[in-house]
Amino acid sequence: MKIGVLGAGSMGSGIAQVAATAGHDVILVDSKEAALENAKKSLSKVMDRLVEKGKYTPEESSTLQNRISYCADLQHFSGCGMVIEAIIENLDIKKSVFKNLEEITGKECILATNTSSLSVAAIASACEYSERVIGIHFFNPAPLMPLVEIVPCIQTSETVTSTSRALIDSWGKVTVLAKDTPGFIVNRVARPFYGEALRIYEEGIADFATIDWAMTQIGGFRMGPFTLMDFIGNDINYTVTETVFEAFYYDPRYKPSFTQRRHAEAGWLGRKSGRGYYNYAEGATQPTPKEDEKLGKEIMLRILMMLINEAADALFLNIASKEDIDLAMTKGVNYPKGLLKWADELGIQHVVNYLDAMYNEYREDRYRCSPLLRRMAAGNQRFY
Ligand SMILES: NC(=O)c1ccc[n+]([C@@H]2O[C@H](COP(=O)([O-])OP(=O)(O)OC[C@H]3O[C@@H](n4cnc5c(N)ncnc54)[C@H](O)[C@@H]3O)[C@@H](O)[C@H]2O)c1
């Protein structure tokens, strides 16, 4: 099957590489010539490194690279079985592009969007045959991150969903099925990893380095929240938070933070701007964490309890299955354990007591316990 990828930026070029690696002929289209050139050059660099490492022979590398055609014209998608769109995150532009795609491709061609935060149903509404539109959400960098969220919208046919999932599975990815709701699974359930860390800082409980130390050294997370936000970029992470907050009709659980907003406004975006929560200038001294075990455990537990509550609520609202929620967080953002499995280990009643104590202290809706956890605790149940 010929695969089309629209948008040759960070995501589109990675997705094209994944599809070509799986043996497909790929048409990669971008309106900017420079983006196409960059994509081609960076793939060639990546493949050279993989040849050096002995993962590919030079012949295999050039066969793989030759499978990708770089073009500026959408018309080249005409014979594709699937087109994955990865252009700018703007609903009006995506809708007009999907309308064009429908005119160019055959009726059987699946039209997928890699959107992170827009409604798949709204994008699909631009098409007459909207049953063939689906969300296929890769993580960055697509060739390295195993997780892909498959997001059928209310218009998507069951065949399109199962065909898409089977295809992406055959590319060696781990797929999870998510409802077309803001943030799907990962970008919804992960909110407290940033939000609660920022809140702990704002309350003056600990500084960035100490919170990061607690989450990595005590929690076993691969990166602390502030290191991770600096990595993602405070502008991007703030925008995602704000979008999710608005999309959930201002549910206080997703409230963005002034600390992050000010960092973004100051241009302290993180690694890419040389300064974020940390200073990345050469020779800059890094703050040392206060390695206090008791404090570290309190910080870690507070963030973890909020993450568990979010995961439980996603299950409560049928956003995905419990297995897929746990898989999404371990394979999409490298959490050391599935959050629902973690809840079982801590004891559901303990989680409920913790959240209730937070709620009673703060009287903020942000700390309300998911009804599912409460029900499970009353029935002495476990997730697994
Ligand atoms: N960057 C991430 O971490 C990430 C992760 C998952 C999903 N996404 C989603 O993937 C999509 C792309 O993100 P990105 O980070 O790769 O963006 P990017 O800015 O790196 O790349 C977008 C590319 O699309 C091209 N483009 C824009 N409008 C176009 C049009 N009308 N026709 C053809 N080409 C067009 C641009 O020239 C650019 O090369 C967005 O929807 C984003 O939300 C991003």
The ligand as an ORCA input file, in Angstrom:
! r2SCAN-3c Opt
* xyz 0 1
  N       5.722     18.103     17.703
  C       5.155     17.211     18.493
  O       5.669     16.856     19.561
  C       3.853     16.574     18.070
  C       3.499     15.327     18.607
  C       2.324     14.715     18.186
  C       1.503     15.349     17.272
  N       1.858     16.581     16.785
  C       0.956     17.186     15.774
  O       1.510     16.945     14.495
  C       1.211     18.025     13.614
  C       2.515     18.592     13.055
  O       3.353     18.991     14.093
  P       4.917     19.270     13.881
  O       5.491     19.481     15.236
  O       5.497     18.231     12.983
  O       4.871     20.660     13.101
  P       6.020     21.359     12.225
  O       5.771     22.798     12.316
  O       7.356     20.808     12.583
  O       5.696     20.863     10.729
  C       4.535     21.211     10.017
  C       4.869     21.161      8.536
  O       3.650     21.292      7.794
  C       3.881     22.141      6.673
  N       2.583     22.707      6.305
  C       1.852     23.597      7.011
  N       0.687     23.841      6.364
  C       0.700     23.094      5.227
  C      -0.228     22.897      4.156
  N      -1.391     23.528      4.136
  N       0.112     22.039      3.173
  C       1.296     21.391      3.208
  N       2.208     21.536      4.186
  C       1.899     22.360      5.183
  C       4.890     23.156      7.134
  O       5.603     23.689      6.049
  C       5.785     22.302      8.063
  O       6.878     21.759      7.357
  C       0.381     19.014     14.432
  O      -0.971     18.739     14.230
  C       0.785     18.679     15.862
  O      -0.220     19.003     16.793
  C       3.022     17.184     17.150
*
